Amino acid sequence: MISGVRFHNRFALALTMVLMFGFTVSASAQEPEGRPAQSEAPPPAGENAKPFPETSSDLIKALAQQVRDLTIEVGRLRRTLERNDLSMELLLSEEKLARLEDNISACKQRGAELDASERVLNYRQDHVNDEVVLSARLDRQEAEAAVRADIEQRFQAVHDGRAANQQRMASLELEASKVRKHIQELQRAIAAADRDKADRDRDRDRDKDDRDRDDKTGRPTTP
C-alpha cells in the first residue's frame, strides 16, 4: 500500500503548483494605472471555444474549478492504487491457495499409500505360517517370532505416519479455509470498487457535459 504521508505530500505539491499558476495569471491580468491596456487577440471562433476570464473574479472561479478537478483526479488516483493493491493481494492469495490444495492432495495420496501398506501387513499377519515356511529357517519358533516382530514394527510405523499425516492435513485444510474466505472478501471489495468507479465516471461525464453546455450558452453551472 502506498503510504499516506507520500500521497498527501504529492497532493499538497500539486495543489501548490495550481495555486501559484492561478495567482500568476491573476497578477498578469491587472494593468498598472496610467498604462494603456494592450489590445488582445479575439478568441478563436467556433462553438467549442471557451471565453477567457477577463476579471479577477473570473480568474478565481476558473482557479477554483481547476482545484476541484485536481482534487477529483487525485481521488481517482488513490482509488486506482487501492484497487491495484487489492488485485495484487487477490493474486497472491490465489497462488497461496493453490499451493495449499497441492499439499492437501499430497497428504491424501500419502494416506492412500499408508492404507495400502496396512492392507499388506494384515495379509502378512494372516499368513505368518506361509512366510515362516518360505524363510526356510531351522528354528520355526524363532522364525515366527521374527516375522511377527517385523509386522508389528511396520504396523507401528504405519500408525504413526497416519497420525502425523492426518494432523498435517487438518492444519492445511484449516489454513485453506481461511484463505478461501479472504479471497471471497477481496473479490467483493474489488467488485464494490469497480461499481463505485463506474458511478463516479458516469457522474463526472454528466458534470462535464453540463459545464460544456453552460460554457456555450453563457449560463452559470448549477451546483
N, C-alpha and C positions, 0 to 999 in steps of 0.2 A: 504493500500500500504506500502511495506517495505520502510523505509526511505533511502534516497540517501546516507546519511552520514554513516549509518551502512553498507550498501552494499559496498561502496568504502573502508571502513576500513577492511572488510573481504578480499577484493581483494588484498589490499596492504599487508596484513599479509601473505596471501598465496604466493604472488609473492616474498616476502622477504624470505620465507622458501625455495622456489625453488632456489633462487639465492645463499643463504647460502650453500645449499646442493651442488650446482654446483661448487662453489669456494672450498669447502672442498675436493670434488673429484679431482679437478684440482691440488690442493696443494699436495695431497697424491700421485698423479701420477708422480710428479717430484722427482727424487732421488738426494740426496746430492752428491757433487763431491768426488771422491775417494772411494765411497762406491759401492761395486759390486751390480749390479742390481739383484734382486731376480727373480728366474725363475717363470713364470706364467703358470698356468694350461691352456692347449689349450681349446678353446671354444668348447662347446658340438657340436657334429656332427649333421647334419640334415638340411634339406632345409629351415626350419623356423628359424634357428639360426641367430642372428644379430651380426655383428662384434663389439667388444668392442672398444670404442675410444682409440687410442693409443697416440695421441698428444694433446697438449693444444688446437690446432685449432679444432680438432675433438670434444673435450670436450665442447668448446664454441658453436660449431654448435649444439651439442646434447642439451646443455642447452637452446639455443635459440629456438629449436624445442619444448622443454618442456614448455617454457614460452608461445609460440604461442598456444600450446594445452591447457594450463591453461586458457589463455585469451578466447579461443573459448568456453571452458567449463563454465567459469564464465558468458559469454554472454548467453549461453543456459539456465543457471540457472535463470538469470534475466528475460529472455523472458518467461520462465515457470512460474515464480512468477507473472508476469504481466498477463499472460493468466488465471491463477488461480483467480486473483483478478477480472478479467472481468467475469469469470464464476460465482463467488460468487455474484457479483453485479447483474448479469442477474437473478440469482435465487431469490434474494431479490426483484428485480423489478417485476418479475412474480408473486410472492406472494402478493406484493402490488396491482398489477393489479387485482388479483383475489378478494381481499377484496373490492376494488372499484366497481367491477362488482357486487358483492353481495349487496353492499349498493345501487347501481343503481336499481337492481332488487327489493329491498325492497321499494324504492321510487315509482317504477311502481306499486307495489302491493298497496301501500298506496294511490296512485292516483286512482286506481280502486275502492278502498273502499270509497273514497270521492265521486266518481261519483255515486256509488250505494246509498250513503246517500242522495245525491242531488235528485236522482230519487224518493226516498221515500218521501222527503219533497215536491216535485212537486205533488205527488199523494195526500198528505195530504192537500196541498193548493187547489187542485181541488175538494176536498171532505170535506171542512170545515163543511158544514151543517151536514153531517153524523157524524162527530166527535163531534159536539155540541150536537146532539141528544143522542149519546152514553154516553156523560158525565152526562146526567140526572140532569143538574143544573137548578134551577128555573129561574134565570135571563139569558135569552137566549143571550141578547146583551153582557152581561159581560162574558159569557162563550165563545162566538165567539171571543171577543177581546183577551181573554186569550189564545185561541188556535192560533190565528193569530200572537200574540206576540211571542209565543213559536216557531212557524215555522220560523218567521223572525230571531230570535236569533240563531236558528240552521243553517239557511241559511248563516248567517254571519260567524259562526264558520267554516262551510264547505269552504266558500270562502277564509277565512284567512288561513286555513290549506292547501288548494290547492296552494295558492300563495307561502307559505313557502316551500311546497314540491317541487314545480317547480323550485324554486331558488336553493334548495339543489341539485336537480337532475342536473341542468345546471352546478353547480360547480363541481360535481362528474364527469360528462361526460368530462368537460374540463381537469380535472386532469388526468382522464383515457386516454385521447387522448395524453397527454404529455408523460405518462408512456409508452404507446404503441410505440410511436416514439423513446423513449430512448431504449426500448427493441430491436427494429429493428437496431439501431445503435450498440448496444452491440453485437448482433448476427453477424453483418457484420464485426465488429472488431475481434471477435473470429474466424470467417471463414478466415479472412486475416492472422491471427496469425498461424492458422493451415496450410495454404498454405505455409507461409514463413518457418515454421518448416520442412515441407516435402521437400522443396527446399534445405534448409541448410543440412538436414540429407543426402540427395542424393549427394550433393557436398562433404560432409565430408566422406562419404563412398567411393566416387571416389578418393578423395585425399589419403585416407588410402590405397586403393588398389595400387595406383601409388607408394606410399612410400615403401610398402611391395615388390612390383616388383623391384624397384630400389635397395632395400637392398639385394635382391637375386642376381641381376646382377652386383652390384657394380657401376652402373651408377648414377650420381647425379640427384636428383629430379629436374625436370623442374619447375620453379616458375610459 
